[in-house]
Amino acid sequence: MFGIVRPCTHRLSEGLRTEWMAHLCGLCLALRADHGQFARIVTNYDGLIVSVLTEAQTGAMPAGRRTAGPCPLRAMRTAPVAMGEGARLAAAVSLVLASAKVRDHVADRDGLLARRPVAAAARRVAAGWDRAGARTGAALGFDTALLVDAVDRQTGIETLAGPGTPLLTVTEPTETATAAAFAHTAVLAGKPQNAAPLAEAGRLFGRLAHLLDAVEDREADAASGAWNPLTVTGTPLTEARRLCDDALHGVRLALREVEFADATLVHVLLAHELRRSVDRAFGTSSCSHQGLQVPDGSYGPPPGNPYGPTPGSPYGPTPGNPYGPTPGGPAAPPPPRPPRDRRGLIAGCLVWAGLACTCQMCCGSYEDPWSRERREAPCQDCGDCCEACDCCGQCGEGCCCCGDSCGCDC
């Protein structure tokens, strides 16, 4: 799975987590339905944003959902998944951009692709994805030739780039491709007035995708001698970070001009999670849950001593009879546990393999493959769902990180 917007599910509310998974699974199933099982390997986190944008403009409708059957990647559970033109457009865009990624790796001679037979096979697969994406795009009125042309121009630009070349010259083809994809969601939603601001948001999103990929691969590319825009153009990380921060601000401004029926998930992905993607790439953090925002706008420790005694006497008696039975205590037998539909050995092993391969056992919560009990993953270092982040610091209890509705204008 590739993509820069990779939210940890425990940071999303239950409703947003269900919606996000509906679009992710909808993209995967749209790829299978139109292009076969093998095409599902191009499912990516960023492609589903196209599906999210389409639905956000029209509003969720019962006709836009269907119940998918059990899947090993969902711990063999059924789930509502997105369907319709938004998911199909996301599939077409994902195929073409995955094709570009394959050709980029071939050009860089990464890993096995340094071998000519493997590289030739990869080029054939990429060409097939281009044709498949074009077919689906044409059915939706979207000309994927814009994406293919951008990919082709990228190679020429990289060949001519050198020290002193403006970094934005190198990112322009990616910006053009994502701008076209974002803008076409307005056509599918029947809201042409949204095309211009969505194109701007898409252009800046493409810039971020290109820059963050370059930042994350910088050291590995230097070790292998692969082409990297930051190294070739001599751009320092400070300048790359400035461009990323400007793009983040521009995405938010552009989205304010879009008429959405329900912008909650769009806001979470393209405001909060996109900011976290930048912080992750640069190894910094713009949010902190170690303190609350004080009136002057800075972040300080929460009021009082967080490790001190609780209000009142810490050694005083608890309310009521301190020697009486407490609910669930020794004097009251625990309620019987409801029976669980345990899986057999083989079925549980298959579910475990699916959870392990998709990293669901590494972050957030998941269902035990055999007992079906809810369990917490050992990796919980991706932040708290109610972080006091820089764009919602003034919202107080209505912080949009923590619920299905957003109460702050950011």
C-alpha positions as CSV (number, residue, x, y, z in Angstrom):
1,M,0.0,0.0,0.0
2,F,1.5,3.4,-1.0
3,G,0.3,6.9,-0.5
4,I,1.1,9.9,1.7
5,V,-2.3,10.1,3.6
6,R,-2.1,7.1,5.9
7,P,-4.3,7.8,8.9
8,C,-4.1,5.5,11.9
9,T,-7.6,4.2,12.4
10,H,-7.6,4.8,16.2
11,R,-7.3,8.6,15.4
12,L,-10.6,8.5,13.6
13,S,-14.0,8.3,15.2
14,E,-16.1,5.2,14.7
15,G,-18.2,6.9,12.0
16,L,-15.2,8.3,10.1
17,R,-13.3,5.1,10.4
18,T,-16.3,3.2,8.8
19,E,-16.5,5.8,6.0
20,W,-12.8,5.8,5.3
21,M,-12.7,2.0,5.1
22,A,-15.8,2.1,2.9
23,H,-13.9,4.2,0.3
24,L,-10.7,2.1,0.6
25,C,-12.6,-1.2,0.1
26,G,-14.7,0.4,-2.6
27,L,-11.5,1.4,-4.6
28,C,-10.2,-2.2,-4.2
29,L,-13.4,-3.8,-5.4
30,A,-13.8,-1.3,-8.3
31,L,-10.4,-2.3,-9.5
32,R,-11.3,-6.0,-9.3
33,A,-14.7,-5.5,-11.0
34,D,-13.3,-3.5,-14.0
35,H,-9.8,-4.8,-14.3
36,G,-9.4,-8.2,-12.6
37,Q,-7.9,-9.5,-9.4
38,F,-4.3,-8.5,-10.2
39,A,-5.2,-4.9,-10.6
40,R,-6.1,-4.8,-6.9
41,I,-2.4,-4.5,-6.0
42,V,-2.5,-0.8,-7.1
43,T,-5.0,0.1,-4.3
44,N,-3.5,3.0,-2.5
45,Y,-4.4,5.5,0.3
46,D,-4.3,8.6,-1.9
47,G,-6.5,7.2,-4.7
48,L,-9.5,6.9,-2.3
49,I,-9.4,10.7,-1.8
50,V,-10.9,11.0,-5.3
51,S,-13.8,8.8,-4.2
52,V,-14.2,10.8,-0.9
53,L,-14.3,14.1,-2.8
54,T,-17.0,12.9,-5.1
55,E,-19.2,11.7,-2.4
56,A,-18.5,14.7,-0.2
57,Q,-20.0,17.0,-2.9
58,T,-23.2,14.9,-3.4
59,G,-23.7,13.6,0.1
60,A,-23.8,10.0,1.1
61,M,-26.8,8.1,-0.4
62,P,-28.0,4.6,0.2
63,A,-27.4,3.9,-3.5
64,G,-23.8,4.7,-3.0
65,R,-23.2,1.8,-0.7
66,R,-23.4,-1.9,-0.9
67,T,-22.5,-4.7,1.6
68,A,-19.3,-6.5,0.6
69,G,-18.8,-10.1,1.6
70,P,-16.2,-11.4,4.1
71,C,-12.6,-10.5,3.2
72,P,-9.4,-11.6,4.9
73,L,-8.2,-8.0,5.0
74,R,-11.2,-7.1,7.1
75,A,-10.8,-10.1,9.4
76,M,-13.4,-12.0,7.4
77,R,-16.1,-9.5,8.2
78,T,-18.7,-8.0,5.9
79,A,-18.6,-4.2,5.5
80,P,-20.4,-1.4,3.7
81,V,-18.3,-0.2,0.7
82,A,-18.5,2.8,-1.6
83,M,-19.6,2.1,-5.2
84,G,-20.4,4.2,-8.2
85,E,-18.6,6.7,-10.4
86,G,-16.3,8.1,-7.6
87,A,-14.9,4.7,-6.8
88,R,-14.4,3.9,-10.5
89,L,-12.6,7.3,-11.2
90,A,-10.4,6.5,-8.2
91,A,-9.6,3.1,-9.8
92,A,-8.7,4.7,-13.1
93,V,-6.5,7.3,-11.6
94,S,-4.8,4.7,-9.3
95,L,-4.0,2.5,-12.3
96,V,-2.4,5.3,-14.3
97,L,-0.4,6.7,-11.4
98,A,0.7,3.2,-10.3
99,S,1.9,2.7,-13.9
100,A,4.0,5.9,-13.5
101,K,5.4,4.6,-10.3
102,V,6.5,1.3,-11.9
103,R,8.1,3.1,-14.8
104,D,9.9,5.4,-12.4
105,H,11.3,2.4,-10.5
106,V,12.4,0.9,-13.8
107,A,14.1,4.1,-14.8
108,D,15.9,4.2,-11.5
109,R,16.8,0.4,-11.8
110,D,15.6,-0.3,-8.3
111,G,16.1,-3.8,-6.9
112,L,15.0,-6.6,-9.3
113,L,14.0,-4.0,-11.9
114,A,17.7,-3.5,-12.6
115,R,17.5,-6.8,-14.5
116,R,16.4,-6.4,-18.1
117,P,13.9,-9.3,-18.3
118,V,12.2,-8.1,-15.1
119,A,12.2,-4.5,-16.3
120,A,10.7,-5.5,-19.6
121,A,7.9,-7.4,-17.9
122,A,7.2,-4.4,-15.6
123,R,7.0,-2.1,-18.6
124,R,4.3,-4.4,-20.2
125,V,2.3,-4.4,-16.9
126,A,2.5,-0.6,-16.7
127,A,1.4,-0.2,-20.3
128,G,-1.6,-2.5,-19.6
129,W,-2.5,-0.4,-16.6
130,D,-2.4,2.7,-18.8
131,R,-4.8,1.2,-21.3
132,A,-7.1,-0.1,-18.5
133,G,-7.2,3.2,-16.8
134,A,-8.0,4.9,-20.1
135,R,-11.0,2.6,-20.7
136,T,-12.5,3.3,-17.3
137,G,-11.7,7.0,-17.6
138,A,-13.4,7.3,-21.0
139,A,-16.5,5.7,-19.6
140,L,-16.6,8.4,-17.0
141,G,-15.8,11.3,-19.3
142,F,-12.3,11.7,-18.0
143,D,-9.4,11.8,-20.4
144,T,-6.5,9.9,-18.8
145,A,-4.2,11.1,-21.6
146,L,-3.7,14.1,-19.3
147,L,-2.2,11.9,-16.7
148,V,-0.1,9.9,-19.2
149,D,1.2,13.0,-20.9
150,A,2.2,14.4,-17.4
151,V,4.1,11.1,-16.7
152,D,5.9,11.3,-20.1
153,R,6.9,14.9,-19.5
154,Q,8.3,14.0,-16.1
155,T,11.0,11.9,-17.6
156,G,12.2,14.7,-19.9
157,I,12.1,17.3,-17.1
158,E,14.2,15.1,-14.9
159,T,16.7,14.5,-17.6
160,L,17.2,18.3,-18.1
161,A,17.2,19.2,-14.4
162,G,20.4,20.1,-12.6
163,P,21.7,22.3,-9.8
164,G,19.7,25.5,-9.7
165,T,16.6,24.1,-11.4
166,P,13.5,25.4,-9.6
167,L,12.1,22.5,-7.6
168,L,8.6,23.4,-8.7
169,T,9.6,22.8,-12.3
170,V,10.2,19.2,-11.4
171,T,6.9,18.8,-9.5
172,E,4.8,20.4,-12.2
173,P,3.7,17.2,-14.1
174,T,2.5,15.6,-10.9
175,E,0.6,18.7,-10.0
176,T,-1.1,18.8,-13.4
177,A,-2.1,15.1,-13.1
178,T,-3.7,15.4,-9.6
179,A,-5.3,18.7,-10.5
180,A,-7.2,17.1,-13.4
181,A,-8.3,14.1,-11.2
182,F,-9.6,16.3,-8.4
183,A,-11.4,18.7,-10.8
184,H,-13.2,15.8,-12.5
185,T,-14.9,14.9,-9.2
186,A,-16.9,18.1,-9.6
187,V,-18.1,16.9,-13.0
188,L,-19.2,13.6,-11.6
189,A,-20.9,15.3,-8.7
190,G,-22.8,17.7,-11.0
191,K,-21.2,20.7,-9.4
192,P,-19.0,22.4,-12.1
193,Q,-18.6,25.5,-9.9
194,N,-16.3,23.3,-7.7
195,A,-13.9,22.4,-10.5
196,A,-11.6,25.4,-10.2
197,P,-11.0,25.3,-6.4
198,L,-10.7,21.5,-6.5
199,A,-8.1,21.7,-9.3
200,E,-6.1,24.1,-7.1
201,A,-6.3,21.7,-4.2
202,G,-5.3,18.8,-6.4
203,R,-2.4,20.7,-7.8
204,L,-1.0,21.5,-4.4
205,F,-1.7,17.9,-3.2
206,G,0.3,16.6,-6.2
207,R,3.2,19.0,-5.2
208,L,3.1,17.6,-1.6
209,A,3.0,14.0,-2.9
210,H,6.1,14.5,-5.1
211,L,8.0,16.5,-2.4
212,L,7.3,14.1,0.4
213,D,8.2,11.1,-1.7
214,A,11.6,12.8,-2.5
215,V,12.2,13.7,1.2
216,E,11.4,10.1,2.4
217,D,13.6,8.5,-0.3
218,R,16.5,11.1,0.0
219,E,18.9,8.9,2.0
220,A,18.1,5.7,0.2
221,D,18.5,7.4,-3.2
222,A,21.8,8.8,-2.2
223,A,23.1,5.4,-1.1
224,S,21.9,3.7,-4.3
225,G,22.7,6.6,-6.7
226,A,19.1,6.9,-7.8
227,W,17.7,10.2,-9.1
228,N,16.2,12.4,-6.4
229,P,14.9,16.0,-7.1
230,L,16.2,17.4,-3.9
231,T,19.7,16.2,-4.5
232,V,19.9,17.0,-8.2
233,T,18.5,20.5,-7.9
234,G,20.5,21.2,-4.7
235,T,17.4,22.1,-2.7
236,P,17.9,22.1,1.1
237,L,15.4,20.4,3.3
238,T,14.4,23.8,4.8
239,E,13.3,25.0,1.4
240,A,11.4,21.8,0.8
241,R,9.6,22.1,4.1
242,R,8.7,25.7,3.3
243,L,7.1,24.6,0.0
244,C,5.2,21.8,1.8
245,D,3.9,24.2,4.5
246,D,2.8,26.7,1.8
247,A,1.0,23.8,-0.1
248,L,-0.7,22.7,3.1
249,H,-2.1,26.2,3.6
250,G,-3.1,26.5,0.0
251,V,-5.0,23.2,0.1
252,R,-7.1,24.4,3.1
253,L,-7.8,27.8,1.4
254,A,-8.9,26.0,-1.8
255,L,-11.2,23.6,0.0
256,R,-13.0,26.6,1.6
257,E,-14.2,27.6,-1.8
258,V,-15.8,24.2,-2.5
259,E,-19.5,23.6,-1.9
260,F,-19.6,20.3,0.0
261,A,-22.7,18.4,1.2
262,D,-20.6,16.9,4.0
263,A,-16.9,17.9,4.2
264,T,-16.1,16.1,7.5
265,L,-13.9,13.2,6.1
266,V,-12.4,15.5,3.4
267,H,-11.3,17.9,6.2
268,V,-9.8,15.2,8.3
269,L,-7.8,13.7,5.5
270,L,-6.7,16.9,3.7
271,A,-6.2,19.1,6.7
272,H,-5.2,17.0,9.7
273,E,-3.8,13.8,8.1
274,L,-2.0,15.7,5.3
275,R,-0.3,17.8,8.0
276,R,0.8,14.7,9.8
277,S,2.1,13.3,6.6
278,V,4.4,16.3,6.3
279,D,5.5,16.0,9.9
280,R,6.2,12.3,9.5
281,A,8.3,12.8,6.4
282,F,10.4,15.6,8.0
283,G,10.6,13.9,11.4
284,T,8.9,16.8,13.1
285,S,5.6,17.4,14.9
286,S,3.2,20.3,14.7
287,C,0.8,18.8,17.2
288,S,1.3,17.9,20.8
289,H,-0.9,16.1,23.3
290,Q,1.5,16.8,26.1
291,G,-0.1,20.1,26.9
292,L,-3.1,22.3,26.2
293,Q,-3.2,25.5,24.2
294,V,-3.2,28.4,26.6
295,P,-4.9,31.8,25.8
296,D,-1.8,33.4,24.3
297,G,-1.7,30.7,21.6
298,S,1.3,28.7,23.0
299,Y,1.3,25.2,24.3
300,G,1.9,24.6,28.0
301,P,1.4,21.9,30.5
302,P,-2.2,21.3,31.5
303,P,-3.5,23.1,34.6
304,G,-2.3,21.6,37.9
305,N,0.2,18.8,38.5
306,P,-0.7,15.9,36.1
307,Y,1.1,13.6,38.6
308,G,-0.3,15.1,41.8
309,P,-3.1,14.0,43.9
310,T,-6.7,14.2,42.7
311,P,-8.9,17.0,44.1
312,G,-9.8,16.3,47.7
313,S,-7.8,14.2,50.2
314,P,-5.9,11.5,48.4
315,Y,-6.0,9.4,51.4
316,G,-9.6,10.1,52.5
317,P,-12.5,7.6,52.3
318,T,-14.2,7.1,49.0
319,P,-17.9,8.1,48.8
320,G,-20.2,5.6,50.4
321,N,-19.2,2.7,52.6
322,P,-15.5,2.0,52.0
323,Y,-16.0,-1.5,53.3
324,G,-19.1,-2.4,51.4
325,P,-19.2,-4.4,48.2
326,T,-18.3,-2.5,45.1
327,P,-19.9,-3.2,41.7
328,G,-18.2,-6.2,40.3
329,G,-16.3,-6.7,43.6
330,P,-15.9,-9.9,45.5
331,A,-19.3,-9.7,47.0
332,A,-20.9,-9.4,43.6
333,P,-20.2,-12.2,41.1
334,P,-19.1,-10.9,37.7
335,P,-21.6,-11.0,35.0
336,P,-21.3,-14.0,32.7
337,R,-19.4,-13.4,29.5
338,P,-21.5,-13.7,26.4
339,P,-20.7,-16.7,24.3
340,R,-18.5,-16.0,21.3
341,D,-18.5,-17.6,17.9
342,R,-14.9,-18.9,17.9
343,R,-13.2,-19.6,14.6
344,G,-11.6,-22.9,13.8
345,L,-7.9,-23.4,13.6
346,I,-7.6,-23.1,9.8
347,A,-10.0,-20.2,9.5
348,G,-8.3,-18.3,12.3
349,C,-4.9,-18.8,10.7
350,L,-6.1,-17.4,7.4
351,V,-7.5,-14.3,9.2
352,W,-4.3,-13.9,11.2
353,A,-2.3,-13.9,7.9
354,G,-4.6,-11.2,6.4
355,L,-4.2,-9.1,9.5
356,A,-0.5,-9.5,9.6
357,C,0.0,-8.7,5.9
358,T,-2.1,-5.5,6.1
359,C,-0.4,-4.3,9.3
360,Q,-3.8,-4.2,11.1
361,M,-2.1,-6.0,14.1
362,C,0.5,-3.2,14.3
363,C,-1.7,-0.1,14.8
364,G,-5.2,0.6,16.3
365,S,-7.5,-2.2,17.3
366,Y,-8.4,-5.5,15.6
367,E,-10.5,-8.6,16.2
368,D,-8.7,-11.6,17.5
369,P,-8.5,-14.2,14.6
370,W,-9.7,-17.0,16.8
371,S,-11.7,-15.7,19.8
372,R,-13.1,-12.6,17.9
373,E,-12.3,-10.4,21.0
374,R,-11.3,-6.8,20.4
375,R,-7.6,-6.3,21.0
376,E,-5.3,-3.3,21.0
377,A,-2.2,-3.3,18.8
378,P,1.2,-2.9,20.5
379,C,2.0,0.1,18.4
380,Q,0.2,3.1,19.7
381,D,2.8,5.8,19.1
382,C,1.0,7.6,16.3
383,G,-0.7,10.2,18.5
384,D,-3.8,10.6,20.5
385,C,-7.1,11.2,18.7
386,C,-7.7,14.4,20.6
387,E,-4.3,16.0,20.0
388,A,-4.3,19.8,20.5
389,C,-3.3,20.5,16.9
390,D,-2.4,23.9,15.5
391,C,-5.5,24.3,13.4
392,C,-8.1,23.2,16.0
393,G,-6.4,24.6,19.1
394,Q,-9.2,27.2,19.5
395,C,-12.1,24.7,19.2
396,G,-12.0,23.4,22.8
397,E,-14.2,20.4,23.2
398,G,-15.6,20.7,19.7
399,C,-12.2,19.8,18.1
400,C,-12.9,18.2,14.8
401,C,-10.2,15.6,15.4
402,C,-12.5,14.0,18.0
403,G,-15.9,13.6,16.4
404,D,-18.0,13.2,13.3
405,S,-18.6,16.9,13.0
406,C,-16.1,19.8,12.7
407,G,-16.7,22.9,14.8
408,C,-13.7,24.9,13.6
409,D,-13.1,26.9,10.5
410,C,-9.7,25.6,9.4
